[in-house]
Amino acid sequence: MNFYRPVMTITEYSRDQLASQPIGYWSGIANEITVGSIRAALAEEELTQPHWWILNHVAGAPEQWNRDALTAKLSRFDRQDTDFEAVYADLHARGWIVEPQGRLALTDAGEAGRRRAAARNRKVHERMHEGVATDDFVTALNVLRRMIANLGGDSDLPQ
């Protein structure tokens, strides 16, 4: 998968040049390329991000979630007006989820699909983090969280 080819070197700019850059532009580009790369990796498994969210939450707490509670939790992250019922129906039709007593659980096929998708996502994350020290990544996230909070947004980590 080469949705976006990584650039191994980046042009160096002065502190003043970088400090004057519009954060909205750069955070938007970062979002676009990150989400696009993740979506492309998931598409190789014929999954969308909402499929992925459901699979991971159900895998982490088998038979703890019902559709309504999980949809309410995941809606916070949804920027696509997802029809979650259609996603559940698709996962059910694939034989990836079951609902004993109305509680969601993965089948063996669902867990296998989740693991394949996880491996694809891991490759995207590894490529994205190449040349980025963990401390720098943490600093970048904290800077974005501070900006979000300063503008009245929710800067808490997703639960």
C-alpha positions as CSV (number, residue, x, y, z in Angstrom):
1,M,0.0,0.0,0.0
2,N,1.4,3.4,-1.0
3,F,-1.4,5.8,-0.6
4,Y,1.1,8.5,0.1
5,R,4.8,8.0,-0.4
6,P,6.8,9.1,2.6
7,V,9.3,11.8,2.1
8,M,12.4,10.8,4.0
9,T,13.9,14.3,4.2
10,I,12.2,17.6,4.8
11,T,13.4,21.1,3.9
12,E,14.8,23.0,6.9
13,Y,13.4,26.5,7.5
14,S,14.2,29.1,10.1
15,R,12.4,29.3,13.4
16,D,10.8,32.6,12.3
17,Q,9.6,31.1,9.0
18,L,8.0,28.2,10.8
19,A,6.6,30.3,13.6
20,S,4.7,32.4,11.1
21,Q,3.0,29.4,9.4
22,P,-0.8,29.0,9.7
23,I,-1.5,26.1,12.1
24,G,-5.0,25.5,10.5
25,Y,-3.4,24.8,7.2
26,W,-0.7,22.4,8.6
27,S,-3.1,20.6,11.0
28,G,-5.6,20.2,8.1
29,I,-3.0,18.7,5.8
30,A,-1.8,16.4,8.6
31,N,-5.4,15.3,9.2
32,E,-6.1,14.8,5.6
33,I,-3.0,12.7,4.9
34,T,-3.2,10.7,8.1
35,V,-6.8,9.9,7.9
36,G,-6.5,9.3,4.1
37,S,-3.7,6.8,4.7
38,I,-5.6,5.0,7.5
39,R,-8.7,4.8,5.3
40,A,-6.7,3.5,2.4
41,A,-5.2,0.7,4.6
42,L,-8.7,-0.2,6.0
43,A,-10.2,-0.2,2.5
44,E,-7.8,-3.0,1.6
45,E,-9.9,-5.1,4.0
46,E,-13.1,-3.4,2.7
47,L,-13.5,-1.6,6.0
48,T,-14.2,2.0,6.9
49,Q,-13.1,3.8,10.1
50,P,-16.5,3.2,11.8
51,H,-16.0,-0.6,11.0
52,W,-12.6,-0.3,12.7
53,W,-13.9,1.5,15.7
54,I,-16.7,-1.0,16.3
55,L,-14.3,-4.0,15.8
56,N,-11.8,-2.6,18.3
57,H,-14.3,-1.6,21.0
58,V,-16.1,-5.0,20.7
59,A,-12.8,-6.9,20.9
60,G,-11.8,-4.9,23.9
61,A,-15.0,-5.6,25.8
62,P,-16.8,-8.6,24.3
63,E,-20.5,-8.8,25.1
64,Q,-20.3,-5.5,27.1
65,W,-21.6,-3.2,24.3
66,N,-25.0,-3.0,22.8
67,R,-25.5,-1.1,19.5
68,D,-27.1,2.0,21.1
69,A,-24.3,2.5,23.7
70,L,-21.5,1.8,21.3
71,T,-23.0,4.1,18.7
72,A,-23.4,6.9,21.3
73,K,-19.7,6.5,22.3
74,L,-18.4,6.4,18.7
75,S,-20.5,9.2,17.4
76,R,-18.1,11.7,19.1
77,F,-15.4,10.7,16.6
78,D,-17.5,10.5,13.5
79,R,-17.1,13.3,10.9
80,Q,-18.9,11.5,8.1
81,D,-22.5,11.2,9.4
82,T,-22.1,7.5,9.5
83,D,-25.1,5.2,9.4
84,F,-23.9,3.0,12.2
85,E,-26.8,0.6,11.8
86,A,-25.5,-0.1,8.2
87,V,-22.0,-0.7,9.6
88,Y,-23.4,-3.2,12.2
89,A,-25.4,-4.8,9.4
90,D,-22.4,-5.2,7.2
91,L,-20.3,-6.7,10.0
92,H,-23.1,-9.1,10.8
93,A,-23.5,-10.1,7.1
94,R,-19.8,-10.8,6.9
95,G,-20.2,-13.1,9.9
96,W,-17.8,-10.9,11.9
97,I,-20.1,-10.0,14.8
98,V,-22.8,-11.7,16.7
99,E,-25.2,-10.3,19.4
100,P,-26.0,-12.8,22.1
101,Q,-28.6,-11.3,24.4
102,G,-28.2,-8.0,22.4
103,R,-24.6,-7.6,23.3
104,L,-21.9,-7.4,20.6
105,A,-19.1,-10.0,20.2
106,L,-16.7,-10.8,17.5
107,T,-16.6,-14.1,15.8
108,D,-13.4,-15.9,14.9
109,A,-13.7,-14.4,11.4
110,G,-14.2,-10.9,12.9
111,E,-11.2,-11.2,15.1
112,A,-9.1,-12.4,12.2
113,G,-10.3,-9.5,10.0
114,R,-9.6,-7.0,12.9
115,R,-6.1,-8.4,13.2
116,R,-5.4,-8.0,9.5
117,A,-6.7,-4.4,9.6
118,A,-4.6,-3.8,12.7
119,A,-1.5,-4.9,10.9
120,R,-2.2,-2.6,8.0
121,N,-2.9,0.3,10.3
122,R,0.3,-0.4,12.3
123,K,2.3,0.0,9.0
124,V,0.7,3.4,8.4
125,H,1.5,4.5,12.0
126,E,5.1,3.2,11.7
127,R,5.6,5.0,8.4
128,M,4.1,8.2,9.9
129,H,6.4,8.1,12.9
130,E,9.6,7.5,11.0
131,G,12.1,10.1,12.1
132,V,9.9,11.5,14.8
133,A,11.1,11.0,18.4
134,T,8.5,10.0,20.9
135,D,9.1,13.1,22.9
136,D,8.6,15.3,19.8
137,F,5.3,13.4,19.0
138,V,4.1,14.0,22.6
139,T,5.0,17.7,22.4
140,A,3.2,18.1,19.1
141,L,0.0,16.5,20.6
142,N,0.2,18.6,23.7
143,V,0.6,21.8,21.6
144,L,-2.5,20.8,19.5
145,R,-4.4,20.0,22.7
146,R,-3.5,23.3,24.2
147,M,-4.7,25.2,21.1
148,I,-7.9,23.2,21.0
149,A,-8.5,24.0,24.7
150,N,-7.6,27.7,24.2
151,L,-10.4,27.9,21.6
152,G,-13.0,26.1,23.8
153,G,-12.7,22.6,22.4
154,D,-12.4,19.3,24.1
155,S,-8.7,18.5,24.5
156,D,-9.2,15.4,26.6
157,L,-8.0,12.1,25.2
158,P,-10.6,9.8,23.7
159,Q,-11.9,7.2,26.1
